[in-house]
Amino acid sequence: MSKPIERPVPPVPDAALELMLDGAIAGFALKVEPDWRAEALVNLRTIADAALLVRSIDLGDEFDPAPVYRP
């Protein structure tokens, strides 16, 4: 059975998500509307929260990855 990991994974701060988004916008030289930036930040927050949930569960060694089908 899965159990929580002993050291909790800290949540990603909003400032870090903003830096990541601004870096991606600058790195790809994108022109982004202010409303789009706000929506992108909401999406990044949702992804970060989902990742936090997944990382907070210790799956242990009894679970193996699914086999890969190769025709």
CHARMM internal coordinates of N, CA and C (Angstrom, degrees):
IC EDIT
DIST 1 N 1 CA 1.4421
DIST 1 CA 1 C 1.5179
ANGL 1 N 1 CA 1 C 109.48
DIST 1 C 2 N 1.3000
ANGL 1 CA 1 C 2 N 117.76
DIHE 1 N 1 CA 1 C 2 N 144.83
DIST 2 N 2 CA 1.4529
ANGL 1 C 2 N 2 CA 122.53
DIHE 1 CA 1 C 2 N 2 CA -179.86
DIST 2 CA 2 C 1.5174
ANGL 2 N 2 CA 2 C 110.76
DIHE 1 C 2 N 2 CA 2 C -72.45
DIST 2 C 3 N 1.2966
ANGL 2 CA 2 C 3 N 114.98
DIHE 2 N 2 CA 2 C 3 N 145.36
DIST 3 N 3 CA 1.4606
ANGL 2 C 3 N 3 CA 120.04
DIHE 2 CA 2 C 3 N 3 CA 176.52
DIST 3 CA 3 C 1.5233
ANGL 3 N 3 CA 3 C 108.08
DIHE 2 C 3 N 3 CA 3 C -133.79
DIST 3 C 4 N 1.3243
ANGL 3 CA 3 C 4 N 118.17
DIHE 3 N 3 CA 3 C 4 N 153.56
DIST 4 N 4 CA 1.4596
ANGL 3 C 4 N 4 CA 119.90
DIHE 3 CA 3 C 4 N 4 CA 178.84
DIST 4 CA 4 C 1.5226
ANGL 4 N 4 CA 4 C 110.30
DIHE 3 C 4 N 4 CA 4 C -63.41
DIST 4 C 5 N 1.3299
ANGL 4 CA 4 C 5 N 116.72
DIHE 4 N 4 CA 4 C 5 N 146.67
DIST 5 N 5 CA 1.4549
ANGL 4 C 5 N 5 CA 119.55
DIHE 4 CA 4 C 5 N 5 CA 177.91
DIST 5 CA 5 C 1.5212
ANGL 5 N 5 CA 5 C 108.60
DIHE 4 C 5 N 5 CA 5 C -69.53
DIST 5 C 6 N 1.3260
ANGL 5 CA 5 C 6 N 116.03
DIHE 5 N 5 CA 5 C 6 N 154.09
DIST 6 N 6 CA 1.4573
ANGL 5 C 6 N 6 CA 120.07
DIHE 5 CA 5 C 6 N 6 CA -175.02
DIST 6 CA 6 C 1.5245
ANGL 6 N 6 CA 6 C 112.08
DIHE 5 C 6 N 6 CA 6 C -69.28
DIST 6 C 7 N 1.3051
ANGL 6 CA 6 C 7 N 117.88
DIHE 6 N 6 CA 6 C 7 N -38.46
DIST 7 N 7 CA 1.4601
ANGL 6 C 7 N 7 CA 120.71
DIHE 6 CA 6 C 7 N 7 CA 179.47
DIST 7 CA 7 C 1.5193
ANGL 7 N 7 CA 7 C 107.83
DIHE 6 C 7 N 7 CA 7 C -104.05
DIST 7 C 8 N 1.3252
ANGL 7 CA 7 C 8 N 118.44
DIHE 7 N 7 CA 7 C 8 N 111.62
DIST 8 N 8 CA 1.4637
ANGL 7 C 8 N 8 CA 119.41
DIHE 7 CA 7 C 8 N 8 CA -176.98
DIST 8 CA 8 C 1.5239
ANGL 8 N 8 CA 8 C 111.83
DIHE 7 C 8 N 8 CA 8 C -64.58
DIST 8 C 9 N 1.3015
ANGL 8 CA 8 C 9 N 114.89
DIHE 8 N 8 CA 8 C 9 N 147.07
DIST 9 N 9 CA 1.4618
ANGL 8 C 9 N 9 CA 121.38
DIHE 8 CA 8 C 9 N 9 CA 177.81
DIST 9 CA 9 C 1.5227
ANGL 9 N 9 CA 9 C 107.54
DIHE 8 C 9 N 9 CA 9 C -82.58
DIST 9 C 10 N 1.3430
ANGL 9 CA 9 C 10 N 117.45
DIHE 9 N 9 CA 9 C 10 N 125.84
DIST 10 N 10 CA 1.4676
ANGL 9 C 10 N 10 CA 118.48
DIHE 9 CA 9 C 10 N 10 CA -178.53
DIST 10 CA 10 C 1.5283
ANGL 10 N 10 CA 10 C 111.33
DIHE 9 C 10 N 10 CA 10 C -71.60
DIST 10 C 11 N 1.3218
ANGL 10 CA 10 C 11 N 117.23
DIHE 10 N 10 CA 10 C 11 N 146.76
DIST 11 N 11 CA 1.4671
ANGL 10 C 11 N 11 CA 119.64
DIHE 10 CA 10 C 11 N 11 CA 176.73
DIST 11 CA 11 C 1.5234
ANGL 11 N 11 CA 11 C 110.74
DIHE 10 C 11 N 11 CA 11 C -69.13
DIST 11 C 12 N 1.3118
ANGL 11 CA 11 C 12 N 116.13
DIHE 11 N 11 CA 11 C 12 N 154.36
DIST 12 N 12 CA 1.4650
ANGL 11 C 12 N 12 CA 121.39
DIHE 11 CA 11 C 12 N 12 CA 178.91
DIST 12 CA 12 C 1.5264
ANGL 12 N 12 CA 12 C 108.25
DIHE 11 C 12 N 12 CA 12 C -78.94
DIST 12 C 13 N 1.3449
ANGL 12 CA 12 C 13 N 117.87
DIHE 12 N 12 CA 12 C 13 N 125.83
DIST 13 N 13 CA 1.4636
ANGL 12 C 13 N 13 CA 119.56
DIHE 12 CA 12 C 13 N 13 CA 179.24
DIST 13 CA 13 C 1.5324
ANGL 13 N 13 CA 13 C 111.34
DIHE 12 C 13 N 13 CA 13 C -68.52
DIST 13 C 14 N 1.3254
ANGL 13 CA 13 C 14 N 115.83
DIHE 13 N 13 CA 13 C 14 N 149.83
DIST 14 N 14 CA 1.4657
ANGL 13 C 14 N 14 CA 120.69
DIHE 13 CA 13 C 14 N 14 CA 178.65
DIST 14 CA 14 C 1.5245
ANGL 14 N 14 CA 14 C 111.44
DIHE 13 C 14 N 14 CA 14 C -58.15
DIST 14 C 15 N 1.3373
ANGL 14 CA 14 C 15 N 116.84
DIHE 14 N 14 CA 14 C 15 N -36.45
DIST 15 N 15 CA 1.4680
ANGL 14 C 15 N 15 CA 120.32
DIHE 14 CA 14 C 15 N 15 CA -179.57
DIST 15 CA 15 C 1.5290
ANGL 15 N 15 CA 15 C 110.98
DIHE 14 C 15 N 15 CA 15 C -61.92
DIST 15 C 16 N 1.3329
ANGL 15 CA 15 C 16 N 117.22
DIHE 15 N 15 CA 15 C 16 N -37.02
DIST 16 N 16 CA 1.4664
ANGL 15 C 16 N 16 CA 120.51
DIHE 15 CA 15 C 16 N 16 CA 178.78
DIST 16 CA 16 C 1.5231
ANGL 16 N 16 CA 16 C 111.02
DIHE 15 C 16 N 16 CA 16 C -67.57
DIST 16 C 17 N 1.3296
ANGL 16 CA 16 C 17 N 116.70
DIHE 16 N 16 CA 16 C 17 N -38.56
DIST 17 N 17 CA 1.4650
ANGL 16 C 17 N 17 CA 119.78
DIHE 16 CA 16 C 17 N 17 CA 177.74
DIST 17 CA 17 C 1.5258
ANGL 17 N 17 CA 17 C 110.77
DIHE 16 C 17 N 17 CA 17 C -66.01
DIST 17 C 18 N 1.3335
ANGL 17 CA 17 C 18 N 116.90
DIHE 17 N 17 CA 17 C 18 N -39.26
DIST 18 N 18 CA 1.4625
ANGL 17 C 18 N 18 CA 120.34
DIHE 17 CA 17 C 18 N 18 CA 178.10
DIST 18 CA 18 C 1.5217
ANGL 18 N 18 CA 18 C 110.96
DIHE 17 C 18 N 18 CA 18 C -64.04
DIST 18 C 19 N 1.3356
ANGL 18 CA 18 C 19 N 117.19
DIHE 18 N 18 CA 18 C 19 N -42.02
DIST 19 N 19 CA 1.4691
ANGL 18 C 19 N 19 CA 120.54
DIHE 18 CA 18 C 19 N 19 CA 177.45
DIST 19 CA 19 C 1.5246
ANGL 19 N 19 CA 19 C 111.18
DIHE 18 C 19 N 19 CA 19 C -62.67
DIST 19 C 20 N 1.3269
ANGL 19 CA 19 C 20 N 116.57
DIHE 19 N 19 CA 19 C 20 N -42.02
DIST 20 N 20 CA 1.4593
ANGL 19 C 20 N 20 CA 120.17
DIHE 19 CA 19 C 20 N 20 CA 179.44
DIST 20 CA 20 C 1.5231
ANGL 20 N 20 CA 20 C 110.90
DIHE 19 C 20 N 20 CA 20 C -63.46
DIST 20 C 21 N 1.3274
ANGL 20 CA 20 C 21 N 116.59
DIHE 20 N 20 CA 20 C 21 N -44.51
DIST 21 N 21 CA 1.4583
ANGL 20 C 21 N 21 CA 120.61
DIHE 20 CA 20 C 21 N 21 CA 179.92
DIST 21 CA 21 C 1.5226
ANGL 21 N 21 CA 21 C 111.05
DIHE 20 C 21 N 21 CA 21 C -65.14
DIST 21 C 22 N 1.3291
ANGL 21 CA 21 C 22 N 117.04
DIHE 21 N 21 CA 21 C 22 N -46.02
DIST 22 N 22 CA 1.4651
ANGL 21 C 22 N 22 CA 120.03
DIHE 21 CA 21 C 22 N 22 CA 179.89
DIST 22 CA 22 C 1.5248
ANGL 22 N 22 CA 22 C 111.59
DIHE 21 C 22 N 22 CA 22 C -63.36
DIST 22 C 23 N 1.3275
ANGL 22 CA 22 C 23 N 116.86
DIHE 22 N 22 CA 22 C 23 N -36.73
DIST 23 N 23 CA 1.4594
ANGL 22 C 23 N 23 CA 120.30
DIHE 22 CA 22 C 23 N 23 CA 176.84
DIST 23 CA 23 C 1.5186
ANGL 23 N 23 CA 23 C 112.26
DIHE 22 C 23 N 23 CA 23 C -65.32
DIST 23 C 24 N 1.3290
ANGL 23 CA 23 C 24 N 116.66
DIHE 23 N 23 CA 23 C 24 N -40.54
DIST 24 N 24 CA 1.4677
ANGL 23 C 24 N 24 CA 120.25
DIHE 23 CA 23 C 24 N 24 CA 178.15
DIST 24 CA 24 C 1.5243
ANGL 24 N 24 CA 24 C 110.75
DIHE 23 C 24 N 24 CA 24 C -67.02
DIST 24 C 25 N 1.3281
ANGL 24 CA 24 C 25 N 116.75
DIHE 24 N 24 CA 24 C 25 N -40.86
DIST 25 N 25 CA 1.4675
ANGL 24 C 25 N 25 CA 120.44
DIHE 24 CA 24 C 25 N 25 CA 178.84
DIST 25 CA 25 C 1.5218
ANGL 25 N 25 CA 25 C 110.07
DIHE 24 C 25 N 25 CA 25 C -62.23
DIST 25 C 26 N 1.3300
ANGL 25 CA 25 C 26 N 116.58
DIHE 25 N 25 CA 25 C 26 N -45.70
DIST 26 N 26 CA 1.4668
ANGL 25 C 26 N 26 CA 120.34
DIHE 25 CA 25 C 26 N 26 CA 179.88
DIST 26 CA 26 C 1.5256
ANGL 26 N 26 CA 26 C 111.10
DIHE 25 C 26 N 26 CA 26 C -69.01
DIST 26 C 27 N 1.3262
ANGL 26 CA 26 C 27 N 116.83
DIHE 26 N 26 CA 26 C 27 N -41.39
DIST 27 N 27 CA 1.4579
ANGL 26 C 27 N 27 CA 120.87
DIHE 26 CA 26 C 27 N 27 CA -177.84
DIST 27 CA 27 C 1.5156
ANGL 27 N 27 CA 27 C 113.65
DIHE 26 C 27 N 27 CA 27 C -62.69
DIST 27 C 28 N 1.3124
ANGL 27 CA 27 C 28 N 116.55
DIHE 27 N 27 CA 27 C 28 N -33.70
DIST 28 N 28 CA 1.4584
ANGL 27 C 28 N 28 CA 120.98
DIHE 27 CA 27 C 28 N 28 CA 179.32
DIST 28 CA 28 C 1.5200
ANGL 28 N 28 CA 28 C 112.61
DIHE 27 C 28 N 28 CA 28 C -100.07
DIST 28 C 29 N 1.3392
ANGL 28 CA 28 C 29 N 116.57
DIHE 28 N 28 CA 28 C 29 N 5.52
DIST 29 N 29 CA 1.4700
ANGL 28 C 29 N 29 CA 122.96
DIHE 28 CA 28 C 29 N 29 CA 178.77
DIST 29 CA 29 C 1.5273
ANGL 29 N 29 CA 29 C 111.29
DIHE 28 C 29 N 29 CA 29 C 51.24
DIST 29 C 30 N 1.3286
ANGL 29 CA 29 C 30 N 115.66
DIHE 29 N 29 CA 29 C 30 N 48.82
DIST 30 N 30 CA 1.4567
ANGL 29 C 30 N 30 CA 121.01
DIHE 29 CA 29 C 30 N 30 CA -179.02
DIST 30 CA 30 C 1.5220
ANGL 30 N 30 CA 30 C 110.65
DIHE 29 C 30 N 30 CA 30 C -89.23
DIST 30 C 31 N 1.3117
ANGL 30 CA 30 C 31 N 115.48
DIHE 30 N 30 CA 30 C 31 N 146.45
DIST 31 N 31 CA 1.4591
ANGL 30 C 31 N 31 CA 120.79
DIHE 30 CA 30 C 31 N 31 CA 171.59
DIST 31 CA 31 C 1.5191
ANGL 31 N 31 CA 31 C 106.19
DIHE 30 C 31 N 31 CA 31 C -101.04
DIST 31 C 32 N 1.3183
ANGL 31 CA 31 C 32 N 116.01
DIHE 31 N 31 CA 31 C 32 N 113.05
DIST 32 N 32 CA 1.4573
ANGL 31 C 32 N 32 CA 121.20
DIHE 31 CA 31 C 32 N 32 CA -172.56
DIST 32 CA 32 C 1.5266
ANGL 32 N 32 CA 32 C 109.48
DIHE 31 C 32 N 32 CA 32 C -118.45
DIST 32 C 33 N 1.3201
ANGL 32 CA 32 C 33 N 115.00
DIHE 32 N 32 CA 32 C 33 N 128.74
DIST 33 N 33 CA 1.4625
ANGL 32 C 33 N 33 CA 120.71
DIHE 32 CA 32 C 33 N 33 CA 175.03
DIST 33 CA 33 C 1.5360
ANGL 33 N 33 CA 33 C 108.88
DIHE 32 C 33 N 33 CA 33 C -67.85
DIST 33 C 34 N 1.3351
ANGL 33 CA 33 C 34 N 117.61
DIHE 33 N 33 CA 33 C 34 N 147.59
DIST 34 N 34 CA 1.4696
ANGL 33 C 34 N 34 CA 119.78
DIHE 33 CA 33 C 34 N 34 CA 179.74
DIST 34 CA 34 C 1.5369
ANGL 34 N 34 CA 34 C 113.35
DIHE 33 C 34 N 34 CA 34 C -56.07
DIST 34 C 35 N 1.3295
ANGL 34 CA 34 C 35 N 117.10
DIHE 34 N 34 CA 34 C 35 N -38.69
DIST 35 N 35 CA 1.4699
ANGL 34 C 35 N 35 CA 119.64
DIHE 34 CA 34 C 35 N 35 CA 178.34
DIST 35 CA 35 C 1.5255
ANGL 35 N 35 CA 35 C 111.40
DIHE 34 C 35 N 35 CA 35 C -64.56
DIST 35 C 36 N 1.3237
ANGL 35 CA 35 C 36 N 116.66
DIHE 35 N 35 CA 35 C 36 N -36.53
DIST 36 N 36 CA 1.4668
ANGL 35 C 36 N 36 CA 120.34
DIHE 35 CA 35 C 36 N 36 CA 179.65
DIST 36 CA 36 C 1.5251
ANGL 36 N 36 CA 36 C 110.29
DIHE 35 C 36 N 36 CA 36 C -66.64
DIST 36 C 37 N 1.3392
ANGL 36 CA 36 C 37 N 115.95
DIHE 36 N 36 CA 36 C 37 N -39.73
DIST 37 N 37 CA 1.4622
ANGL 36 C 37 N 37 CA 120.06
DIHE 36 CA 36 C 37 N 37 CA -179.92
DIST 37 CA 37 C 1.5309
ANGL 37 N 37 CA 37 C 109.76
DIHE 36 C 37 N 37 CA 37 C -61.22
DIST 37 C 38 N 1.3289
ANGL 37 CA 37 C 38 N 116.00
DIHE 37 N 37 CA 37 C 38 N -44.11
DIST 38 N 38 CA 1.4655
ANGL 37 C 38 N 38 CA 120.02
DIHE 37 CA 37 C 38 N 38 CA 179.70
DIST 38 CA 38 C 1.5298
ANGL 38 N 38 CA 38 C 110.80
DIHE 37 C 38 N 38 CA 38 C -62.05
DIST 38 C 39 N 1.3195
ANGL 38 CA 38 C 39 N 117.16
DIHE 38 N 38 CA 38 C 39 N -41.57
DIST 39 N 39 CA 1.4686
ANGL 38 C 39 N 39 CA 120.51
DIHE 38 CA 38 C 39 N 39 CA 178.72
DIST 39 CA 39 C 1.5252
ANGL 39 N 39 CA 39 C 111.09
DIHE 38 C 39 N 39 CA 39 C -67.62
DIST 39 C 40 N 1.3270
ANGL 39 CA 39 C 40 N 116.85
DIHE 39 N 39 CA 39 C 40 N -37.85
DIST 40 N 40 CA 1.4630
ANGL 39 C 40 N 40 CA 120.27
DIHE 39 CA 39 C 40 N 40 CA 177.88
DIST 40 CA 40 C 1.5274
ANGL 40 N 40 CA 40 C 110.48
DIHE 39 C 40 N 40 CA 40 C -64.20
DIST 40 C 41 N 1.3330
ANGL 40 CA 40 C 41 N 117.08
DIHE 40 N 40 CA 40 C 41 N -37.96
DIST 41 N 41 CA 1.4654
ANGL 40 C 41 N 41 CA 120.14
DIHE 40 CA 40 C 41 N 41 CA 177.29
DIST 41 CA 41 C 1.5293
ANGL 41 N 41 CA 41 C 111.35
DIHE 40 C 41 N 41 CA 41 C -64.58
DIST 41 C 42 N 1.3138
ANGL 41 CA 41 C 42 N 116.98
DIHE 41 N 41 CA 41 C 42 N -38.65
DIST 42 N 42 CA 1.4697
ANGL 41 C 42 N 42 CA 120.07
DIHE 41 CA 41 C 42 N 42 CA 176.76
DIST 42 CA 42 C 1.5299
ANGL 42 N 42 CA 42 C 109.68
DIHE 41 C 42 N 42 CA 42 C -62.90
DIST 42 C 43 N 1.3262
ANGL 42 CA 42 C 43 N 117.32
DIHE 42 N 42 CA 42 C 43 N -42.31
DIST 43 N 43 CA 1.4693
ANGL 42 C 43 N 43 CA 120.74
DIHE 42 CA 42 C 43 N 43 CA 178.87
DIST 43 CA 43 C 1.5246
ANGL 43 N 43 CA 43 C 111.08
DIHE 42 C 43 N 43 CA 43 C -64.45
DIST 43 C 44 N 1.3394
ANGL 43 CA 43 C 44 N 117.24
DIHE 43 N 43 CA 43 C 44 N -42.58
DIST 44 N 44 CA 1.4650
ANGL 43 C 44 N 44 CA 120.18
DIHE 43 CA 43 C 44 N 44 CA 178.21
DIST 44 CA 44 C 1.5266
ANGL 44 N 44 CA 44 C 110.85
DIHE 43 C 44 N 44 CA 44 C -62.83
DIST 44 C 45 N 1.3282
ANGL 44 CA 44 C 45 N 117.53
DIHE 44 N 44 CA 44 C 45 N -39.99
DIST 45 N 45 CA 1.4636
ANGL 44 C 45 N 45 CA 120.98
DIHE 44 CA 44 C 45 N 45 CA 178.62
DIST 45 CA 45 C 1.5278
ANGL 45 N 45 CA 45 C 109.93
DIHE 44 C 45 N 45 CA 45 C -62.74
DIST 45 C 46 N 1.3253
ANGL 45 CA 45 C 46 N 117.54
DIHE 45 N 45 CA 45 C 46 N -41.55
DIST 46 N 46 CA 1.4645
ANGL 45 C 46 N 46 CA 121.43
DIHE 45 CA 45 C 46 N 46 CA 179.27
DIST 46 CA 46 C 1.5248
ANGL 46 N 46 CA 46 C 110.79
DIHE 45 C 46 N 46 CA 46 C -63.21
DIST 46 C 47 N 1.3284
ANGL 46 CA 46 C 47 N 116.49
DIHE 46 N 46 CA 46 C 47 N -43.55
DIST 47 N 47 CA 1.4675
ANGL 46 C 47 N 47 CA 120.86
DIHE 46 CA 46 C 47 N 47 CA 178.99
DIST 47 CA 47 C 1.5237
ANGL 47 N 47 CA 47 C 110.70
DIHE 46 C 47 N 47 CA 47 C -64.76
DIST 47 C 48 N 1.3366
ANGL 47 CA 47 C 48 N 116.99
DIHE 47 N 47 CA 47 C 48 N -43.90
DIST 48 N 48 CA 1.4650
ANGL 47 C 48 N 48 CA 120.88
DIHE 47 CA 47 C 48 N 48 CA -179.95
DIST 48 CA 48 C 1.5279
ANGL 48 N 48 CA 48 C 111.00
DIHE 47 C 48 N 48 CA 48 C -63.36
DIST 48 C 49 N 1.3303
ANGL 48 CA 48 C 49 N 117.07
DIHE 48 N 48 CA 48 C 49 N -40.15
DIST 49 N 49 CA 1.4658
ANGL 48 C 49 N 49 CA 120.17
DIHE 48 CA 48 C 49 N 49 CA 178.52
DIST 49 CA 49 C 1.5255
ANGL 49 N 49 CA 49 C 111.33
DIHE 48 C 49 N 49 CA 49 C -66.79
DIST 49 C 50 N 1.3271
ANGL 49 CA 49 C 50 N 117.45
DIHE 49 N 49 CA 49 C 50 N -38.63
DIST 50 N 50 CA 1.4667
ANGL 49 C 50 N 50 CA 120.72
DIHE 49 CA 49 C 50 N 50 CA 177.51
DIST 50 CA 50 C 1.5272
ANGL 50 N 50 CA 50 C 110.22
DIHE 49 C 50 N 50 CA 50 C -65.91
DIST 50 C 51 N 1.3274
ANGL 50 CA 50 C 51 N 116.81
DIHE 50 N 50 CA 50 C 51 N -41.07
DIST 51 N 51 CA 1.4649
ANGL 50 C 51 N 51 CA 120.47
DIHE 50 CA 50 C 51 N 51 CA 178.21
DIST 51 CA 51 C 1.5247
ANGL 51 N 51 CA 51 C 110.70
DIHE 50 C 51 N 51 CA 51 C -63.91
DIST 51 C 52 N 1.3179
ANGL 51 CA 51 C 52 N 116.60
DIHE 51 N 51 CA 51 C 52 N -38.73
DIST 52 N 52 CA 1.4620
ANGL 51 C 52 N 52 CA 120.75
DIHE 51 CA 51 C 52 N 52 CA 177.63
DIST 52 CA 52 C 1.5270
ANGL 52 N 52 CA 52 C 110.72
DIHE 51 C 52 N 52 CA 52 C -61.12
DIST 52 C 53 N 1.3143
ANGL 52 CA 52 C 53 N 116.60
DIHE 52 N 52 CA 52 C 53 N -42.52
DIST 53 N 53 CA 1.4610
ANGL 52 C 53 N 53 CA 120.98
DIHE 52 CA 52 C 53 N 53 CA 178.55
DIST 53 CA 53 C 1.5299
ANGL 53 N 53 CA 53 C 110.98
DIHE 52 C 53 N 53 CA 53 C -62.40
DIST 53 C 54 N 1.3220
ANGL 53 CA 53 C 54 N 117.06
DIHE 53 N 53 CA 53 C 54 N -46.26
DIST 54 N 54 CA 1.4679
ANGL 53 C 54 N 54 CA 120.94
DIHE 53 CA 53 C 54 N 54 CA -179.03
DIST 54 CA 54 C 1.5256
ANGL 54 N 54 CA 54 C 110.56
DIHE 53 C 54 N 54 CA 54 C -64.61
DIST 54 C 55 N 1.3296
ANGL 54 CA 54 C 55 N 116.61
DIHE 54 N 54 CA 54 C 55 N -43.04
DIST 55 N 55 CA 1.4641
ANGL 54 C 55 N 55 CA 119.93
DIHE 54 CA 54 C 55 N 55 CA -177.91
DIST 55 CA 55 C 1.5204
ANGL 55 N 55 CA 55 C 112.73
DIHE 54 C 55 N 55 CA 55 C -71.60
DIST 55 C 56 N 1.3183
ANGL 55 CA 55 C 56 N 118.00
DIHE 55 N 55 CA 55 C 56 N -17.68
DIST 56 N 56 CA 1.4604
ANGL 55 C 56 N 56 CA 120.35
DIHE 55 CA 55 C 56 N 56 CA -177.49
DIST 56 CA 56 C 1.5275
ANGL 56 N 56 CA 56 C 112.68
DIHE 55 C 56 N 56 CA 56 C -81.39
DIST 56 C 57 N 1.3206
ANGL 56 CA 56 C 57 N 117.76
DIHE 56 N 56 CA 56 C 57 N -5.97
DIST 57 N 57 CA 1.4653
ANGL 56 C 57 N 57 CA 121.67
DIHE 56 CA 56 C 57 N 57 CA -178.47
DIST 57 CA 57 C 1.5250
ANGL 57 N 57 CA 57 C 109.37
DIHE 56 C 57 N 57 CA 57 C -108.38
DIST 57 C 58 N 1.3223
ANGL 57 CA 57 C 58 N 115.57
DIHE 57 N 57 CA 57 C 58 N 125.86
DIST 58 N 58 CA 1.4585
ANGL 57 C 58 N 58 CA 120.72
DIHE 57 CA 57 C 58 N 58 CA 176.83
DIST 58 CA 58 C 1.5220
ANGL 58 N 58 CA 58 C 108.09
DIHE 57 C 58 N 58 CA 58 C -86.22
DIST 58 C 59 N 1.3201
ANGL 58 CA 58 C 59 N 116.40
DIHE 58 N 58 CA 58 C 59 N 111.54
DIST 59 N 59 CA 1.4604
ANGL 58 C 59 N 59 CA 120.09
DIHE 58 CA 58 C 59 N 59 CA -178.68
DIST 59 CA 59 C 1.5220
ANGL 59 N 59 CA 59 C 112.54
DIHE 58 C 59 N 59 CA 59 C -79.15
DIST 59 C 60 N 1.3014
ANGL 59 CA 59 C 60 N 117.26
DIHE 59 N 59 CA 59 C 60 N -17.40
DIST 60 N 60 CA 1.4512
ANGL 59 C 60 N 60 CA 120.23
DIHE 59 CA 59 C 60 N 60 CA 178.66
DIST 60 CA 60 C 1.5190
ANGL 60 N 60 CA 60 C 111.94
DIHE 59 C 60 N 60 CA 60 C 72.44
DIST 60 C 61 N 1.3196
ANGL 60 CA 60 C 61 N 115.25
DIHE 60 N 60 CA 60 C 61 N -175.00
DIST 61 N 61 CA 1.4612
ANGL 60 C 61 N 61 CA 120.78
DIHE 60 CA 60 C 61 N 61 CA -177.68
DIST 61 CA 61 C 1.5224
ANGL 61 N 61 CA 61 C 113.18
DIHE 60 C 61 N 61 CA 61 C -94.85
DIST 61 C 62 N 1.3301
ANGL 61 CA 61 C 62 N 117.59
DIHE 61 N 61 CA 61 C 62 N -8.46
DIST 62 N 62 CA 1.4622
ANGL 61 C 62 N 62 CA 118.52
DIHE 61 CA 61 C 62 N 62 CA -176.77
DIST 62 CA 62 C 1.5225
ANGL 62 N 62 CA 62 C 113.14
DIHE 61 C 62 N 62 CA 62 C -75.13
DIST 62 C 63 N 1.3281
ANGL 62 CA 62 C 63 N 117.39
DIHE 62 N 62 CA 62 C 63 N -11.58
DIST 63 N 63 CA 1.4629
ANGL 62 C 63 N 63 CA 120.77
DIHE 62 CA 62 C 63 N 63 CA 178.99
DIST 63 CA 63 C 1.5232
ANGL 63 N 63 CA 63 C 109.43
DIHE 62 C 63 N 63 CA 63 C -99.20
DIST 63 C 64 N 1.3129
ANGL 63 CA 63 C 64 N 116.36
DIHE 63 N 63 CA 63 C 64 N 127.81
DIST 64 N 64 CA 1.4540
ANGL 63 C 64 N 64 CA 121.47
DIHE 63 CA 63 C 64 N 64 CA 178.35
DIST 64 CA 64 C 1.5167
ANGL 64 N 64 CA 64 C 109.08
DIHE 63 C 64 N 64 CA 64 C -108.32
DIST 64 C 65 N 1.3330
ANGL 64 CA 64 C 65 N 116.87
DIHE 64 N 64 CA 64 C 65 N 150.22
DIST 65 N 65 CA 1.4635
ANGL 64 C 65 N 65 CA 118.14
DIHE 64 CA 64 C 65 N 65 CA 175.94
DIST 65 CA 65 C 1.5247
ANGL 65 N 65 CA 65 C 110.56
DIHE 64 C 65 N 65 CA 65 C -64.71
DIST 65 C 66 N 1.2925
ANGL 65 CA 65 C 66 N 115.24
DIHE 65 N 65 CA 65 C 66 N 153.84
DIST 66 N 66 CA 1.4629
ANGL 65 C 66 N 66 CA 120.04
DIHE 65 CA 65 C 66 N 66 CA 178.95
DIST 66 CA 66 C 1.5246
ANGL 66 N 66 CA 66 C 109.68
DIHE 65 C 66 N 66 CA 66 C -65.83
DIST 66 C 67 N 1.3311
ANGL 66 CA 66 C 67 N 117.11
DIHE 66 N 66 CA 66 C 67 N 145.99
DIST 67 N 67 CA 1.4582
ANGL 66 C 67 N 67 CA 118.88
DIHE 66 CA 66 C 67 N 67 CA 177.67
DIST 67 CA 67 C 1.5270
ANGL 67 N 67 CA 67 C 110.73
DIHE 66 C 67 N 67 CA 67 C -65.96
DIST 67 C 68 N 1.3042
ANGL 67 CA 67 C 68 N 114.59
DIHE 67 N 67 CA 67 C 68 N 152.78
DIST 68 N 68 CA 1.4649
ANGL 67 C 68 N 68 CA 120.87
DIHE 67 CA 67 C 68 N 68 CA 179.56
DIST 68 CA 68 C 1.5205
ANGL 68 N 68 CA 68 C 108.53
DIHE 67 C 68 N 68 CA 68 C -96.70
DIST 68 C 69 N 1.3139
ANGL 68 CA 68 C 69 N 116.10
DIHE 68 N 68 CA 68 C 69 N 127.49
DIST 69 N 69 CA 1.4617
ANGL 68 C 69 N 69 CA 120.51
DIHE 68 CA 68 C 69 N 69 CA 178.11
DIST 69 CA 69 C 1.5209
ANGL 69 N 69 CA 69 C 108.77
DIHE 68 C 69 N 69 CA 69 C -80.59
DIST 69 C 70 N 1.2958
ANGL 69 CA 69 C 70 N 116.35
DIHE 69 N 69 CA 69 C 70 N 125.67
DIST 70 N 70 CA 1.4671
ANGL 69 C 70 N 70 CA 121.92
DIHE 69 CA 69 C 70 N 70 CA 176.43
DIST 70 CA 70 C 1.5209
ANGL 70 N 70 CA 70 C 107.83
DIHE 69 C 70 N 70 CA 70 C -125.82
DIST 70 C 71 N 1.3304
ANGL 70 CA 70 C 71 N 116.55
DIHE 70 N 70 CA 70 C 71 N 113.50
DIST 71 N 71 CA 1.4703
ANGL 70 C 71 N 71 CA 119.26
DIHE 70 CA 70 C 71 N 71 CA -177.82
DIST 71 CA 71 C 1.5186
ANGL 71 N 71 CA 71 C 112.20
DIHE 70 C 71 N 71 CA 71 C -67.22
END
COOR INIT
IC SEED 1 N 1 CA 1 C
IC BUILD
